[in-house]
Amino acid sequence: MLKRLFDIVGALAGLVFILPFTPFIALAIVLDDGFPVFVRLDRVSVGRVFKMLKFRTMVRGAHGMKPLYAHLNERRDGPFFKIKDDPRLTKVGKWLRRFRLDEFPQFWNVLIDDISLVGPRPYPPEEVVEYPPEFRRLYFAKAGLTGLAQVMGASTLSFRKTMEYDIYYVEHQSLWLDVKILFRTVFIFFTDPTGV
């Protein structure tokens, strides 16, 4: 109950923070690449697929283009898909990604209890089903807006190290650990936003 209260307060604070900037972000997205402003992406949390809300940073139909750019995938050690200079990104999208502003709408997902402020990163179902057996229990964990793996190296970590950090969090989670991760997230956000 305390963690849920913590999530609600944090989510409201995040939404209040981003609200004044939302019209300007929306206008920039529309002028650059038209509608929609938001995308709802399939992600996994607590054993179910939910729709994760983000500002749109890619061209329309980007998910369908994934096989076309599979050869550019930099994550060869597991099921994750990551391209540093993704050709599907719009001009505004690159800027939003650089400063992590595209992820602020996810505070809505925290508010409606899809995810928590802190937890394992929510991944697409097609990636989660490829987890090795020892990491399959992460399928049933509650995902988070930020997490231990994100503050310990994010995409610079190997697939296995990312999973190990997520498992460690699930096995040792506490409100104090959440606070430390959140403080570390905020520090990285303001000093090196590309590092979260």
N, C-alpha and C positions, 0 to 999 in steps of 0.2 A: 504493500500500500504506500509506503514511504517513497519507493522508487517511482511508482506511478505518479504520485503528487509532484515529485521532482521533475518528471517528464512533462507534466502539464504546465508547470511554472516556466520551465525552460523553453517549451514550445511556444507559449504565449509571448515570451520575451523575444524569441527569434522572429516570430511573425510581426510583432510590433516594430522591430528593427528594420525589417525588409519592406514593410508596407509603404513608407514614403518614397522608396526607390522603384517600386513595382511599376508605376505608370511609365517611367522613363525607360526602364528595361524592356517593358512590353512594346513601347513605341520603337525602340531601337531594333528589336527582333522583327517587327512587322515591316519597317522600312527596309531592312536588309534582305529579308527572305519571305515576307508575307506571314499569313497565319498558318498554323496556330501558334500562340505564345507559349503554351504549356504542352508538355507531353506526359503521358501516363505509361510508365514502363513496367513490364512484368518482372517482379522480384519475389524472392522467397523469404518468409519469416514465420516462425512458429508452425512449420509444417504445411503452410498454404501459400498460394500465389496471391499477391496483392498488387495494386496499381500504385507505383511510386511516382509522385508528382515532381517534375523538374521544369525549369525554364528550358525551352527548346534551344539546343545549341547546334543541332545537325540539320542538314537538308531534309525535306519531307521524304519519307520512304527509306530513311537511312538503315533501318534494321534489315530490310530486304536486300540491301547492298552488301551485307556482311560477307557472304561467300565470295563476292567479287574482290574483296580486299583481304581475304584470308592469308594470302602470301605475305602481307605486310605485318601480320601479327607478331609483336615482340615478345609475347608470353608463350614460349615454346615448351615450358616445363610443366604445364598443366592445362586445364580447360579454359582459363581466363583469356579474354580477348582484349588486347590493348595496343593501340597504335599512337605513338607520341604525337606525330603531326598528321592526325587523321584527315584524309581528304574530304570526308563527309561533313566536317565542321564548317559552319558559316563564319563570316568575318566577325560578327558580333558574338557568335558562339565561342570562338577562340578566346575572346576577351572575357566572357563570362566564366569559362572554364579556368582561365588563368587565375582569377581571383575567387574561384569557388562560389560565385554568386548564383550559379545555376542550381545549386543544391539547397538553397534556402527554402524553397517551397516544401521541402521534405519535412519541415517543422509541422506542416499540416498532417502528414502521416503519423508523426509522433503524437499530435493532439488527439487524433481519432484512434490511437492505440494500435496502428499497424506495426510500428517499430518503437524503439526506445531512443532516448538521446544517445545512449552508449550501448554497444553490442557488436557482434560480428557484422561485417559489411553485408548488406543485402545483394545477392547476386542473381542473375537471370536463372530461371529453372533449367534451361538447357546446359548451363555450366554446373549447377548444383548436383544434377543427377550423375555427373562424371566424377564426383568426389571419391577418393579411395575409401574403402570400408572403414578405416579407423577415424575418418572425419565425417562420416554420414550423419552422426548425431547433430551436427551443426544445422542440418535441415530443420530440426525441431527447435532450435534456439531462436530467441527473439532477436531480430537484427537491430542494428543501431545506426543512427545518423553519423556517428563517429565511433571509433573503437581502438582497442589496443594496437592492432596491426597498423592502423592509419597513423598513429603517433610514433610508431617504432620504425617507420620507413615506407609505409604505403606501397606504391607500385614498384619501389626499388627492391622490395623483398621477393624472394623466390616464392613460388606457389606453396611449397611445403612449409616454409617459415611463416607465411601468412596464416595458414591453417593451424599451425602450432600456437600462434599468438591468440587466435580466435578460441581454440579449445582451452587454453590457459584461462582466458577471461571467463568463459562459461563455468569452469570449475572453481574459480576463485572470485567470482563477482561479488561486489559489495558496494555500498553507497560511497564509501571512502575512495575505492578504486575508480568509481565513476567520476567523482569530483576531480581526482588527479588527472584522469584522461581528458576531461573537459577543459581543465586549465591548460593542459599541454596543447590541446587542439586550438584554443583561442590564441595561445602564444605563437604557435606555428602560423595560424591564419594571418596575424598581424605582422609577422617577421618574414615569413616565407610561405605565402598562400598556396604555391604550387606543391608544397611538401606535405599537405594533408591528404 
